[in-house]
Amino acid sequence: MSITPRQVSRLAWLGTLAWVGCADPCLDDGLGQEECPTANTEAGTDSASATDSASATDSASATDSASASASNTMGSNSMGDTTDSASATDSASATDSASATDSASATDSASATDSASATDSASSTDTDGGTLWCVDGDMDGFGDPDECVMSEDPPPGSVDNGDDCDDGDPDTFPGAAPNDDADACMNDDDGDDYGDTDGGAGVTPGTDCDDADAAAFPGAAENEPDPTICTTDADGDGWGDANPGGTGTPGADCFDGNAALNPDTMGLVAFVSAGGIGAVAAQASTDDAALSVVAGITTPFQWNPVSATIDETGTIVLNNDSQNRLYTVDYGGVCEGVDLLGSATALPETHGVDIFCGLSFGVDGALYGVENGGDQVAEFDPLTGGILGAVDLQSGGVPFDAESCGMTFDCHTQRLLYAHGPTGDIFELDPSTGELELVADTDEVWSPTGLAYDPVDRVVWVAGDTTMLRVAIDGTNQVDVIGNFDFGPGGDVTVSNLEELPVCG
């Protein structure tokens, strides 16, 4: 380190003291003896001490220190003691001035302990002063390590650290994602305390699968079969969104905007006619197809409930084939213990079609139905029940005979699934073109037919007359016969509709 002007001035001052210590090197004490003291009799005070002198590092160098010409030229004292004197060689020289070794000897004057040492000399802090300040461009409290200065006072927009790994992003700093790591420099854009998995240059990757969604993080949906998955639970019901739209893992909640609709509150429900007047909403067991009453539905007319569906608000819509009209069904009061019976309310318009064998809400709340008389798929107005438009069914461009059918919505893949009773096939249906694409071939025969999608197991349940079946839609074509629908000893019951609907918890 170079000698500062302040240090040069101090060395010159010390050199001056060496010359003016005595006016005459030999003084008469009045007793006939001449006394020749050394230049600095109190070495610990006047010589280069631990406090005053330049250190071994900061001492006068060949360029900056007192030169040999400025050294103490005092010779030996009158007593002939050459050991005690500071010679021209041992004084501040061009090479070894004010050092722990070559300054006043260990016997007289400053000792090796008292002289200027590397430990006791002025430090870089004493010399330069100030504190390290770093620019905090993104104002997150952590500074840019490449933009730092030493200063007594903080420059505007600076902080006393250089720990930021990305000073252009206020959501990236050490400890931004404490649920992943309380100290690591991570990015957490959505503020859920989990770091973005992407990481980047100097940014530690986290475990947040969707850092744009604060409801998506590892373990967000504790009721999922794997509660540790990184998924979205927007409604906070413990079940992950089946179609989160981001990069999170899909869960089993088809209605993640409604905490009242999830796999805990819903089950397989069929509407069964009750002697022509009214109907019964019955839950079907996935173990043996046994039926249990959820609620009675009262109506002042005869009806034949064919195909049911539900939207994200919890509105149940059912087609009454006896009147060619759509109805909304409400039995929530029964489950809450307020009402004895549920109710069915007709939508304002009749669709005027004899038979609709499949009914389901699809993407964006659109309501569709398959007319097996005209072999078409129609779109309904969900508020009025009227038909908005219809297209012919086709498979590979060839017209398709609907016959007995059922329909449901696969909320994971956002597609309509269509069951064709006569062939036992499951198709994906494009309602805009009427095109059918084979999903599963079971070689079964179902008539009449109901169809429901299971978001937990990602299979479909089929009501085929009196029998319930479980059908895989993963390409294996596996079919499991569950059993016959019945209320107990009363015998088998014919079911023509089936869907995942609310049940009384």
Backbone hydrogen bonds, N-H to C=O, Kabsch-Sander energy under -0.5 kcal/mol:
donor,donor_aa,acceptor,acceptor_aa,energy
8,V,4,T,-2.2
9,S,5,P,-2.4
10,R,6,R,-1.7
11,L,7,Q,-2.3
12,A,8,V,-2.2
13,W,9,S,-1.9
14,L,10,R,-2.2
15,G,11,L,-2.2
16,T,12,A,-1.8
17,L,13,W,-1.8
18,A,14,L,-1.5
19,W,15,G,-1.2
20,V,16,T,-2.1
21,G,17,L,-0.6
27,L,35,E,-1.8
29,D,27,L,-0.6
29,D,33,Q,-2.1
35,E,27,L,-3.1
35,E,33,Q,-0.5
36,C,34,E,-0.6
43,A,41,T,-1.1
45,T,42,E,-1.3
46,D,42,E,-3.3
47,S,42,E,-0.5
47,S,43,A,-1.5
49,S,47,S,-1.1
50,A,114,D,-0.9
53,S,49,S,-1.9
59,S,55,S,-1.7
65,S,61,S,-2.2
70,A,67,S,-1.1
71,S,68,A,-1.4
73,T,71,S,-0.7
77,N,81,D,-0.6
80,G,77,N,-2.1
82,T,80,G,-1.4
85,S,81,D,-0.5
87,S,85,S,-0.9
91,S,87,S,-1.9
93,S,91,S,-0.8
97,S,93,S,-0.8
99,S,96,D,-1.1
103,S,99,S,-1.2
115,S,111,S,-2.6
116,A,48,A,-0.9
121,S,117,S,-1.2
127,T,123,S,-2.4
128,D,124,S,-3.2
129,G,124,S,-0.7
129,G,125,T,-1.4
131,T,151,S,-3.2
133,W,149,V,-3.4
134,C,159,V,-3.2
135,V,147,E,-2.7
136,D,157,G,-2.9
137,G,135,V,-0.6
139,M,136,D,-0.9
144,D,135,V,-3.2
147,E,144,D,-1.9
149,V,133,W,-2.8
151,S,131,T,-2.4
151,S,149,V,-0.5
158,S,155,P,-1.3
159,V,134,C,-2.7
164,D,143,G,-2.4
169,D,166,D,-1.4
172,T,169,D,-1.8
173,F,171,D,-0.5
173,F,186,M,-1.5
175,G,184,A,-2.4
176,A,173,F,-2.0
176,A,184,A,-0.5
179,N,193,D,-1.8
180,D,177,A,-1.7
180,D,193,D,-0.5
181,D,177,A,-2.6
186,M,173,F,-1.3
186,M,184,A,-1.0
188,D,171,D,-2.3
196,D,187,N,-3.1
197,T,208,D,-1.3
199,G,196,D,-0.5
200,G,203,V,-0.8
202,G,200,G,-0.5
203,V,200,G,-1.1
204,T,185,C,-2.7
206,G,196,D,-2.7
208,D,195,G,-3.3
209,C,207,T,-0.7
213,D,210,D,-1.6
216,A,213,D,-1.9
217,F,215,A,-0.6
217,F,231,T,-1.6
219,G,229,I,-2.0
220,A,217,F,-1.8
220,A,229,I,-0.6
222,E,220,A,-0.7
223,N,238,G,-2.6
224,E,221,A,-1.3
229,I,226,D,-1.6
231,T,217,F,-1.2
231,T,229,I,-1.0
233,D,215,A,-1.8
236,G,233,D,-0.7
241,D,232,T,-3.4
242,A,253,D,-2.8
249,T,230,C,-3.1
251,G,241,D,-2.8
253,D,240,G,-3.0
254,C,252,A,-0.8
258,N,255,F,-1.9
261,L,258,N,-1.8
262,N,260,A,-0.6
265,T,262,N,-1.2
266,M,262,N,-1.2
267,G,501,L,-2.5
269,V,267,G,-0.5
269,V,499,E,-3.1
270,A,282,A,-2.8
272,V,270,A,-0.6
272,V,280,V,-2.7
274,A,278,G,-1.9
275,G,273,S,-0.8
277,I,274,A,-0.7
278,G,276,G,-0.6
278,G,301,F,-1.0
279,A,297,I,-2.4
280,V,272,V,-2.6
281,A,295,A,-3.2
282,A,270,A,-3.0
282,A,280,V,-0.7
283,Q,292,S,-3.1
284,A,268,L,-2.6
285,S,290,A,-2.3
289,A,285,S,-2.0
291,L,486,D,-3.4
292,S,283,Q,-1.7
294,V,281,A,-3.5
295,A,281,A,-1.6
297,I,279,A,-3.5
298,T,296,G,-0.5
298,T,342,G,-2.1
303,W,276,G,-1.7
306,V,319,N,-3.1
309,T,317,V,-2.3
311,D,315,T,-1.8
314,G,311,D,-1.7
316,I,329,V,-0.7
317,V,309,T,-2.4
318,L,327,Y,-3.0
319,N,306,V,-0.7
319,N,307,S,-2.0
320,N,318,L,-0.6
320,N,325,R,-2.5
321,D,304,N,-2.2
321,D,319,N,-0.9
323,Q,320,N,-1.3
324,N,320,N,-0.9
325,R,320,N,-1.4
326,L,349,E,-0.5
327,Y,318,L,-2.9
328,T,345,T,-2.8
329,V,316,I,-2.1
330,D,343,S,-2.6
334,V,331,Y,-0.6
335,C,331,Y,-1.5
336,E,332,G,-1.8
337,G,334,V,-1.1
338,V,333,G,-2.9
339,D,333,G,-1.5
342,G,296,G,-4.0
343,S,330,D,-2.6
344,A,298,T,-0.7
345,T,328,T,-2.9
347,L,326,L,-2.7
349,E,384,T,-3.1
351,H,324,N,-1.3
352,G,324,N,-1.3
357,C,370,V,-1.6
358,G,370,V,-1.0
360,S,368,Y,-2.6
362,G,366,A,-3.5
365,G,362,G,-1.2
366,A,363,V,-1.5
367,L,380,F,-0.7
368,Y,360,S,-2.8
369,G,378,A,-2.2
370,V,358,G,-2.0
371,E,369,G,-0.6
371,E,376,Q,-2.8
372,N,355,I,-0.6
372,N,370,V,-0.8
373,G,355,I,-0.7
375,D,371,E,-1.0
376,Q,371,E,-1.5
377,V,391,V,-2.5
378,A,369,G,-3.2
379,E,389,G,-2.8
380,F,367,L,-3.1
381,D,386,G,-3.1
385,G,381,D,-3.1
388,L,379,E,-3.6
389,G,379,E,-1.1
391,V,377,V,-2.0
393,L,375,D,-2.4
394,Q,434,G,-2.3
395,S,398,V,-2.8
398,V,395,S,-1.3
400,F,393,L,-1.8
402,A,400,F,-0.7
403,E,372,N,-0.7
406,G,419,A,-1.4
408,T,417,L,-2.1
410,D,408,T,-0.5
410,D,415,R,-3.1
411,C,409,F,-1.0
414,Q,410,D,-1.3
415,R,410,D,-1.5
416,L,429,L,-0.7
417,L,408,T,-3.0
418,Y,427,F,-3.0
419,A,406,G,-2.8
420,H,418,Y,-0.5
420,H,425,D,-2.8
421,G,404,S,-2.6
421,G,419,A,-0.7
423,T,420,H,-0.6
424,G,420,H,-1.8
425,D,420,H,-1.1
426,I,440,A,-2.9
427,F,418,Y,-3.2
428,E,437,E,-3.0
429,L,416,L,-2.5
430,D,428,E,-0.5
430,D,435,E,-2.4
433,T,430,D,-0.9
434,G,430,D,-2.9
436,L,394,Q,-2.3
437,E,428,E,-2.2
439,V,426,I,-3.4
440,A,426,I,-1.9
442,T,424,G,-1.3
442,T,440,A,-0.5
443,D,423,T,-0.6
446,W,421,G,-2.8
450,G,463,A,-1.8
451,L,498,L,-0.5
452,A,461,W,-2.0
454,D,459,V,-3.0
458,R,454,D,-1.8
459,V,454,D,-0.8
460,V,471,V,-2.4
461,W,452,A,-2.9
462,V,469,L,-2.7
463,A,450,G,-2.4
464,G,462,V,-0.7
464,G,467,T,-3.1
465,D,448,P,-1.6
465,D,463,A,-0.7
465,D,495,V,-0.6
466,T,464,G,-0.7
467,T,464,G,-1.7
468,M,483,G,-2.8
469,L,462,V,-2.3
470,R,480,D,-3.0
471,V,460,V,-2.9
472,A,478,Q,-2.6
473,I,458,R,-0.5
480,D,470,R,-2.8
482,I,468,M,-2.5
482,I,480,D,-0.6
483,G,468,M,-1.2
485,F,466,T,-2.6
486,D,289,A,-0.6
487,F,491,G,-0.7
491,G,488,G,-1.2
493,V,485,F,-2.4
495,V,465,D,-2.7
499,E,269,V,-1.8
501,L,267,G,-2.6
501,L,499,E,-0.9
503,V,265,T,-2.4
505,G,503,V,-0.5
